[in-house]
Amino acid sequence: MEFETLSWDNYVFRQVTRDDCNIVHELLLELCDYENLHTEFKSTPEDLENILFNLKCGDAILVYDNESDEYIGVILLSYNYSTFKGKPGIFIEDFYIREDQRGIGIGTFLFKYMMRVAKENGFGRIDWVCLKDNRPSIEFYEKLNAKQMPDWVMFRLDEKEFE
């Protein structure tokens, strides 16, 4: 999917290019540190390039701060399908804004943009997961009127179980 480049305040929101995979990787490492999951992170910039551009399994948007001249956030997403709604959906795999840039509206702007993209393209929903002890993020999502899904439990089969 193609995403338009948007500006808000001093920030630019733009679709990731192949040349950005190192930047995305760096931001994802920061996210892993924030979530205390650094030992779980195995992805490389080359993996990101393969997933996003060769396999085309997802998309990503970078947030750039013109004032500080640095990238300060990223959202990575993939697409799914809801048999109940009969429509495609967006799954947000990773969403990260650097801590010193939080609370000023960047995340809200980005989520509202994702909602607009979903609506304009006939998507039925946007889903994501959040660590249950991440209160700041949960409170942010609740301010967006996002609903926790208390009747649903997420499960996972990992590569170890594939054997």
N, CA and C of each residue as an Amber inpcrd file, in Angstrom:
protein
   489
   0.8490000  -1.1700000   0.0000000   0.0000000   0.0000000   0.0000000
   0.8980000   1.2370000   0.0000000   0.4540000   2.2540000  -0.6550000
   1.1920000   3.5150000  -0.6820000   0.6400000   4.4480000   0.3930000
   1.5300000   5.0620000   1.1480000   1.1470000   6.0310000   2.1710000
   1.6520000   7.4010000   1.7710000   0.7990000   8.3900000   1.9450000
   1.2270000   9.7470000   1.6270000   2.1470000  10.2680000   2.7260000
   3.0300000  11.1770000   2.3630000   3.8820000  11.8410000   3.3390000
   3.0770000  12.9800000   3.9480000   3.0550000  13.0300000   5.2670000
   2.3020000  14.0580000   5.9790000   3.2170000  14.8540000   6.8800000
   2.8330000  16.0890000   7.1430000   3.5530000  16.9310000   8.0950000
   2.5880000  17.3880000   9.1750000   3.1000000  17.4470000  10.3700000
   2.3470000  17.9610000  11.5180000   3.3470000  18.6170000  12.4400000
   3.1170000  19.8830000  12.7370000   4.0620000  20.6390000  13.5540000
   5.4330000  20.5370000  12.9050000   6.4980000  20.1280000  13.6250000
   7.8090000  19.9540000  12.9670000   8.0600000  18.5330000  12.5330000
   7.0610000  17.6920000  12.5000000   7.2440000  16.2650000  12.2500000
   6.7790000  15.8860000  10.8470000   7.5210000  14.9560000  10.2720000
   7.1750000  14.4040000   8.9650000   6.9270000  12.9130000   9.1600000
   5.8160000  12.4450000   8.6070000   5.4270000  11.0400000   8.6590000
   5.5050000  10.5250000   7.2340000   6.3890000   9.5490000   7.0100000
   6.5480000   9.0690000   5.6330000   6.7870000   7.5690000   5.5900000
   6.4570000   6.9990000   4.4510000   6.6270000   5.5720000   4.2530000
   8.1180000   5.2270000   4.2210000   8.4360000   4.0850000   4.7840000
   9.8110000   3.5940000   4.8220000  10.2580000   3.2030000   3.4160000
  11.5310000   3.4570000   3.1240000  12.1530000   2.9910000   1.8850000
  13.2020000   1.9350000   2.2460000  13.7280000   1.2710000   1.2450000
  14.7850000   0.2650000   1.4850000  15.9530000   0.8660000   2.2630000
  16.2560000   2.1030000   1.9710000  17.4010000   2.7510000   2.6300000
  17.1610000   3.0290000   4.1100000  15.9410000   2.8750000   4.5830000
  15.6030000   3.1860000   5.9740000  15.6790000   1.9920000   6.9200000
  15.9900000   0.8200000   6.4210000  15.9030000  -0.3810000   7.2670000
  16.8350000  -0.3220000   8.4730000  17.9930000   0.3030000   8.3510000
  18.8880000   0.4580000   9.5140000  18.2530000   1.3620000  10.5700000
  17.5930000   2.4240000  10.1340000  16.9320000   3.3480000  11.0620000
  15.7870000   2.6310000  11.7740000  14.9800000   1.9050000  11.0280000
  13.8680000   1.1520000  11.6210000  14.4140000   0.1580000  12.6360000
  15.4670000  -0.5370000  12.2820000  16.0800000  -1.5240000  13.1820000
  16.5400000  -0.8580000  14.4790000  17.1740000   0.2850000  14.3690000
  17.6330000   1.0270000  15.5530000  16.4560000   1.4030000  16.4640000
  15.3830000   1.8790000  15.8770000  14.2060000   2.2390000  16.6740000
  13.5670000   1.0070000  17.3180000  13.5600000  -0.1200000  16.6110000
  13.0010000  -1.3470000  17.1800000  13.8600000  -1.8640000  18.3340000
  15.1710000  -1.6760000  18.2470000  16.0420000  -2.0350000  19.3760000
  15.6980000  -1.1990000  20.6070000  15.4170000   0.0880000  20.3930000
  15.0000000   0.9460000  21.5050000  13.6770000   0.4630000  22.0970000
  12.7490000   0.0570000  21.2330000  11.4810000  -0.4800000  21.7070000
  11.7130000  -1.7270000  22.5570000  12.5910000  -2.5980000  22.1120000
  12.8980000  -3.8110000  22.8790000  13.4930000  -3.4640000  24.2390000
  14.3530000  -2.4830000  24.2800000  14.9060000  -2.0370000  25.5660000
  13.7940000  -1.5120000  26.4650000  12.9030000  -0.7120000  25.9020000
  11.7910000  -0.1410000  26.6640000  10.9050000  -1.2470000  27.2500000
  10.6760000  -2.3060000  26.4800000   9.8160000  -3.4010000  26.9130000
  10.5810000  -4.5140000  27.6430000  11.8810000  -4.3030000  27.8640000
  12.7340000  -5.3160000  28.5010000  12.6810000  -6.6480000  27.7550000
  12.6920000  -6.5760000  26.4400000  12.6360000  -7.7760000  25.6090000
  13.8320000  -7.8660000  24.6570000  14.9150000  -7.2110000  25.0160000
  16.0690000  -7.1360000  24.1240000  16.5950000  -8.5190000  23.7510000
  16.5660000  -9.4630000  24.6800000  17.0910000 -10.8040000  24.3790000
  16.2160000 -11.5580000  23.3850000  14.9770000 -11.1310000  23.2100000
  14.0590000 -11.7870000  22.2770000  14.2380000 -11.2970000  20.8400000
  14.8780000 -10.1650000  20.6740000  14.9510000  -9.5070000  19.3640000
  16.0560000 -10.1220000  18.5180000  15.6820000 -10.7590000  17.4300000
  16.6360000 -11.4330000  16.5390000  16.7060000 -10.7800000  15.1600000
  15.7850000  -9.9060000  14.8340000  15.6670000  -9.3180000  13.5140000
  16.8830000  -8.4560000  13.1720000  17.2250000  -8.4450000  11.9020000
  18.3180000  -7.6170000  11.3880000  17.7410000  -6.6070000  10.3870000
  18.5170000  -5.5960000  10.0300000  18.0510000  -4.6880000   8.9690000
  17.7640000  -5.4360000   7.6600000  18.5470000  -6.4730000   7.3900000
  18.3300000  -7.2620000   6.1730000  17.0050000  -8.0260000   6.2500000
  16.6700000  -8.5280000   7.4390000  15.3700000  -9.1880000   7.6140000
  14.2360000  -8.2110000   7.3300000  14.3610000  -7.0040000   7.8600000
  13.3210000  -5.9900000   7.6320000  13.1760000  -5.6750000   6.1480000
  14.3100000  -5.5150000   5.4710000  14.2620000  -5.2360000   4.0410000
  13.5800000  -6.3780000   3.2890000  13.8940000  -7.6030000   3.6410000
  13.2930000  -8.7560000   2.9840000  11.7760000  -8.7830000   3.2160000
  11.3580000  -8.5970000   4.4590000   9.9320000  -8.6550000   4.8040000
   9.1480000  -7.5320000   4.1280000   9.6880000  -6.3170000   4.2010000
   8.9530000  -5.1510000   3.7090000   9.0020000  -4.9970000   2.1900000
  10.1280000  -5.3470000   1.5700000  10.2930000  -5.0140000   0.1580000
  10.3740000  -6.2080000  -0.7800000  10.9060000  -7.3180000  -0.3210000
  10.9730000  -8.4960000  -1.1840000   9.7080000  -9.3360000  -1.0470000
   9.3640000  -9.6930000   0.1920000   8.1680000 -10.5010000   0.4300000
   6.9000000  -9.6540000   0.4720000   7.0570000  -8.3580000   0.7160000
   5.9300000  -7.4140000   0.7880000   4.8720000  -7.8750000   1.7950000
   5.3560000  -8.2740000   2.9820000   4.4600000  -8.7600000   4.0470000
   3.9600000  -7.6470000   4.9540000   4.3950000  -6.4420000   4.7260000
   3.9590000  -5.3570000   5.5870000   4.4280000  -4.0170000   5.0820000
   4.1730000  -3.0260000   5.8990000   4.5610000  -1.6510000   5.6020000
   5.0620000  -1.0030000   6.8790000   5.6920000   0.1350000   6.7250000
   6.1650000   0.8810000   7.8900000   6.1570000   2.3680000   7.5720000
   5.9260000   3.1430000   8.6140000   5.9590000   4.6020000   8.5160000
   6.9440000   5.1080000   9.5570000   7.8270000   5.9840000   9.1310000
   8.7930000   6.6170000  10.0250000   8.3090000   8.0050000  10.4080000
   8.6890000   8.4260000  11.6150000   8.3990000   9.7780000  12.0810000
   9.7300000  10.5000000  12.2270000   9.8390000  11.6250000  11.5400000
  11.0660000  12.4140000  11.5200000  10.8010000  13.7660000  12.1680000
  11.7230000  14.1860000  13.0310000  11.6230000  15.4810000  13.7030000
  12.5450000  16.4640000  12.9920000  11.9610000  17.4250000  12.2770000
  12.7590000  18.4180000  11.5500000  13.5950000  19.2830000  12.4800000
  13.0880000  19.5390000  13.6820000  13.8000000  20.4000000  14.6230000
  15.0900000  19.7510000  15.1240000  15.0120000  18.4890000  15.5310000
  16.2050000  17.8030000  16.0460000  16.9720000  17.0870000  14.9380000
  16.3950000  17.0310000  13.7310000  17.0120000  16.3790000  12.5850000
  17.2840000  14.9000000  12.8700000  16.2560000  14.2180000  13.4470000
  16.4140000  12.7870000  13.7060000  15.0750000  12.0600000  13.6100000
  15.1740000  10.7720000  13.3810000  13.9860000   9.9250000  13.3690000
  13.6320000   9.5850000  14.8060000  12.3470000   9.7320000  15.1340000
  11.9450000   9.5720000  16.5320000  10.8370000   8.5400000  16.7120000
  10.3730000   7.9080000  15.6410000   9.3190000   6.9270000  15.8080000
   9.0880000   6.1040000  14.5630000   8.3880000   4.9880000  14.7850000
   8.0790000   4.0810000  13.6820000   6.8160000   3.2960000  14.0190000
   6.0800000   2.9510000  12.9930000   4.9640000   2.0240000  13.1260000
   5.1130000   0.9970000  12.0070000   5.1230000  -0.2790000  12.3850000
   5.2010000  -1.3820000  11.4260000   3.8790000  -2.1080000  11.4370000
   3.3820000  -2.4270000  10.2540000   2.0860000  -3.0710000  10.1870000
   2.0540000  -4.1350000   9.1040000   1.1120000  -5.0300000   9.2600000
   0.8360000  -6.0320000   8.2350000  -0.6730000  -6.0530000   8.0350000
  -1.0920000  -6.8330000   7.0810000  -2.5100000  -6.8630000   6.7400000
  -3.0680000  -8.2450000   7.0460000  -4.3160000  -8.2700000   7.4740000
  -4.9900000  -9.5280000   7.7640000  -6.3970000  -9.4620000   7.1800000
  -7.1920000 -10.4630000   7.5000000  -8.5490000 -10.5270000   6.9700000
  -9.4760000 -11.0130000   8.0680000 -10.6030000 -10.3560000   8.2170000
 -11.6080000 -10.7720000   9.1860000 -12.7370000 -11.4760000   8.4570000
 -12.8930000 -12.7620000   8.7330000 -14.0070000 -13.4850000   8.1270000
 -15.3360000 -12.9990000   8.6920000 -15.3360000 -12.5010000   9.9160000
 -16.5610000 -11.9950000  10.5270000 -17.0180000 -10.7080000   9.8550000
 -16.0790000  -9.8020000   9.6020000 -16.4300000  -8.5400000   8.9640000
 -16.4600000  -8.6510000   7.4360000 -15.7640000  -9.6440000   6.9060000
 -15.6790000  -9.7700000   5.4530000 -14.8290000  -8.6720000   4.8460000
 -13.8700000  -8.1790000   5.6260000 -13.0190000  -7.0690000   5.1770000
 -11.5820000  -7.3000000   5.6210000 -10.6430000  -6.6690000   4.9190000
  -9.2600000  -6.7340000   5.3820000  -9.0900000  -5.8800000   6.6380000
  -7.9950000  -6.1360000   7.3290000  -7.6710000  -5.3590000   8.5170000
  -6.1920000  -5.0230000   8.5490000  -5.8570000  -4.1660000   9.4540000
  -4.4620000  -3.7850000   9.6870000  -4.0610000  -4.3490000  11.0350000
  -2.9010000  -4.9860000  11.0870000  -2.3320000  -5.4290000  12.3570000
  -1.0610000  -4.6320000  12.5930000  -1.0330000  -3.9000000  13.7050000
   0.1550000  -3.1220000  14.0560000   1.0870000  -4.0330000  14.8430000
   2.2000000  -4.3460000  14.2360000   3.1850000  -5.2260000  14.8510000
   4.0190000  -4.4690000  15.8790000   4.4730000  -3.2930000  15.5000000
   5.2900000  -2.4730000  16.4010000   4.9050000  -1.0120000  16.2460000
   4.8710000  -0.3330000  17.3740000   4.5850000   1.1060000  17.4100000
   5.4890000   1.6940000  18.4800000   6.3330000   2.6400000  18.0690000
   7.2990000   3.1940000  19.0160000   7.5380000   4.6700000  18.7240000
   7.4620000   5.4580000  19.7820000   7.8580000   6.8650000  19.7530000
   8.8790000   7.0250000  20.8720000  10.0000000   7.6540000  20.5800000
  11.0250000   7.8350000  21.6140000  10.4350000   8.5320000  22.8390000
  10.9060000   8.1010000  24.0040000  10.3280000   8.5580000  25.2710000
  10.3010000  10.0770000  25.4040000  11.3520000  10.7600000  24.9680000
  11.3980000  12.2150000  25.1250000  10.4580000  12.9450000  24.1780000
   9.8030000  12.2110000  23.2750000   8.8740000  12.8100000  22.3150000
   7.4180000  12.4290000  22.5990000   7.1910000  11.6930000  23.6760000
   5.8380000  11.2310000  23.9880000   5.0340000  12.3160000  24.6960000
   3.7190000  12.2080000  24.5540000   2.8240000  13.1090000  25.2710000
   2.5610000  14.4330000  24.5860000   3.0260000  14.5920000  23.3450000
   2.8210000  15.8640000  22.6460000   1.9190000  15.7180000  21.4180000
   1.4100000  14.5010000  21.1930000   0.4380000  14.3150000  20.1180000
   0.9100000  13.5280000  18.9170000   2.1720000  13.1290000  18.8810000
   2.6960000  12.4110000  17.7190000   1.9770000  11.0800000  17.5320000
   1.8590000  10.3120000  18.5990000   1.1950000   9.0150000  18.5240000
  -0.2690000   9.1430000  18.1370000  -0.9380000  10.1310000  18.7090000
  -2.3480000  10.3650000  18.3780000  -2.4900000  10.7030000  16.8960000
  -1.6240000  11.5810000  16.3990000  -1.6530000  11.9410000  14.9880000
  -1.4610000  10.7000000  14.1230000  -0.4970000   9.8600000  14.4840000
  -0.2000000   8.6690000  13.6950000  -1.3620000   7.6760000  13.7200000
  -1.9770000   7.4710000  14.8830000  -3.1200000   6.5560000  14.9510000
  -4.3170000   7.1090000  14.1860000  -4.5500000   8.4000000  14.2670000
  -5.6570000   8.9890000  13.5010000  -5.4020000   8.8420000  12.0000000
  -4.1610000   8.9710000  11.6000000  -3.8080000   8.7560000  10.2020000
  -4.0860000   7.3010000   9.8030000  -3.7000000   6.3460000  10.6640000
  -3.9540000   4.9370000  10.3650000  -5.4590000   4.6660000  10.2790000
  -6.2440000   5.3070000  11.1390000  -7.7040000   5.1390000  11.0820000
  -8.2590000   5.6910000   9.7690000  -7.7210000   6.8240000   9.3220000
  -8.1590000   7.3990000   8.0460000  -7.8140000   6.4700000   6.8830000
  -6.5920000   5.9300000   6.9010000  -6.1670000   4.9930000   5.8560000
  -7.0880000   3.7720000   5.8430000  -7.3920000   3.2540000   7.0390000
  -8.2730000   2.0860000   7.1340000  -9.6500000   2.4000000   6.5510000
 -10.1960000   3.5370000   6.9220000 -11.5280000   3.9160000   6.4320000
 -11.5290000   4.1160000   4.9190000 -10.5440000   4.8560000   4.4160000
 -10.4990000   5.1550000   2.9830000 -10.2940000   3.9080000   2.1260000
  -9.6730000   2.8730000   2.6940000  -9.3840000   1.6620000   1.9310000
 -10.3330000   0.5080000   2.2470000 -11.4000000   0.7820000   3.0040000
 -12.4020000  -0.2330000   3.2790000 -11.9720000  -1.3150000   4.2550000
 -11.0190000  -1.0010000   5.1160000 -10.5850000  -1.9550000   6.1260000
 -11.6080000  -1.9820000   7.2590000 -11.7600000  -3.1440000   7.8730000
 -12.7580000  -3.2920000   8.9190000 -12.2750000  -3.0100000  10.3240000
 -10.9500000  -3.1110000  10.5390000 -10.4510000  -2.8810000  11.9000000
  -8.9350000  -2.7470000  11.8970000  -8.4410000  -2.2560000  13.0220000
  -7.0140000  -2.1840000  13.2960000  -6.8030000  -2.9140000  14.6150000
  -5.8970000  -3.8630000  14.6240000  -5.5930000  -4.6370000  15.8250000
  -4.1300000  -4.4810000  16.2020000  -3.8450000  -4.6680000  17.4770000
  -2.4670000  -4.7140000  17.9750000  -2.5090000  -5.3380000  19.3560000
  -1.3360000  -5.6580000  19.8700000  -1.2400000  -6.1880000  21.2270000
  -0.3480000  -5.2500000  22.0360000  -0.5340000  -5.3100000  23.3370000
   0.2360000  -4.4810000  24.2440000   0.5530000  -5.3280000  25.4720000
   1.7540000  -5.1910000  25.9780000   2.0890000  -5.9010000  27.2140000
   1.1590000  -5.4480000  28.3250000   0.6330000  -6.3890000  29.0870000
  -0.3930000  -6.0640000  30.0730000   0.0990000  -5.1670000  31.2080000
   1.4040000  -5.1080000  31.4320000   1.9070000  -4.2270000  32.4920000
   2.4020000  -2.8830000  31.9590000   2.1260000  -2.5910000  30.7050000
   2.5480000  -1.3250000  30.1010000   1.4250000  -0.2930000  30.2650000
   1.2420000   0.1890000  31.4760000   0.1490000   1.1230000  31.7970000
   0.1670000   2.3890000  30.9490000   1.3340000   3.0290000  30.7460000
   1.2980000   4.2590000  29.9300000   0.7220000   4.0320000  28.5330000
   1.0930000   2.9270000  27.9010000   0.5720000   2.6510000  26.5620000
  -0.9060000   2.3100000  26.6040000  -1.3180000   1.5150000  27.5770000
  -2.7310000   1.1580000  27.6930000  -3.5780000   2.4110000  27.8880000
  -3.1230000   3.3210000  28.7310000  -3.8630000   4.5680000  28.9530000
  -3.9260000   5.3980000  27.6760000  -2.8430000   5.4220000  26.9090000
  -2.8450000   6.1230000  25.6250000  -3.8730000   5.5070000  24.6820000
  -3.8910000   4.1830000  24.5680000  -4.8250000   3.5170000  23.6640000
  -6.2690000   3.7440000  24.0960000  -6.5080000   3.7450000  25.4000000
  -7.8680000   3.9840000  25.8900000  -8.3370000   5.4000000  25.5570000
  -7.4170000   6.3690000  25.5440000  -7.7820000   7.7380000  25.1560000
  -8.2080000   7.8100000  23.6920000  -7.7330000   6.8530000  22.8900000
  -8.1370000   6.7800000  21.4810000  -9.4710000   6.0570000  21.3110000
 -10.0670000   5.6340000  22.4320000 -11.2880000   4.8270000  22.4460000
 -11.0520000   3.4010000  21.9650000  -9.7930000   2.9500000  22.0040000
  -9.5070000   1.5520000  21.6880000 -10.0370000   0.6800000  22.8220000
 -10.4950000  -0.4910000  22.4640000 -11.0820000  -1.4010000  23.4460000
 -10.1780000  -2.6030000  23.6540000  -9.9520000  -2.9400000  24.9340000
  -9.2910000  -4.2060000  25.2230000 -10.2720000  -5.3210000  24.9020000
  -9.7550000  -6.4380000  24.4940000 -10.5890000  -7.5690000  24.1040000
 -10.5370000  -8.6180000  25.2200000 -11.3240000  -8.4330000  26.2900000
 -11.2120000  -9.3160000  27.4510000 -11.6510000 -10.7540000  27.1860000
 -12.4430000 -10.9830000  26.1610000 -12.9050000 -12.3370000  25.8710000
 -11.9310000 -13.1070000  24.9780000 -10.8730000 -12.4530000  24.5380000
  -9.9300000 -13.0820000  23.6270000  -8.5820000 -13.2230000  24.3180000
  -7.9490000 -14.3390000  24.1210000  -6.6120000 -14.5910000  24.6570000
  -5.7000000 -14.8580000  23.4710000  -4.5870000 -14.1720000  23.4380000
  -3.6650000 -14.3660000  22.3360000  -2.8150000 -15.6060000  22.6000000
  -2.6620000 -16.4240000  21.5780000  -1.8040000 -17.5970000  21.6390000
  -0.7580000 -17.4890000  20.5400000   0.3160000 -18.2760000  20.6990000
   1.3690000 -18.2430000  19.6940000   2.0240000 -19.6040000  19.5870000
   2.2910000 -20.0120000  18.3740000   3.1810000 -21.1260000  18.0980000
   4.4500000 -20.5290000  17.5420000   5.5640000 -20.8780000  18.1350000
   6.8620000 -20.3330000  17.7340000   7.6340000 -21.3940000  16.9560000
   8.7540000 -21.0150000  16.4020000   9.5570000 -21.9300000  15.5800000
   9.8890000 -23.2330000  16.3030000  10.1070000 -23.1470000  17.6120000
  10.4180000 -24.3630000  18.3760000   9.2890000 -25.3840000  18.2540000
   8.0460000 -24.9150000  18.2380000   6.9090000 -25.8090000  18.1480000
   6.6690000 -26.3080000  16.7340000   7.2450000 -25.6500000  15.7360000
   7.0500000 -26.0750000  14.3560000   7.6290000 -27.4680000  14.1110000
   8.6100000 -27.8520000  14.9140000   9.2450000 -29.1650000  14.7610000
   8.2280000 -30.2350000  15.0920000
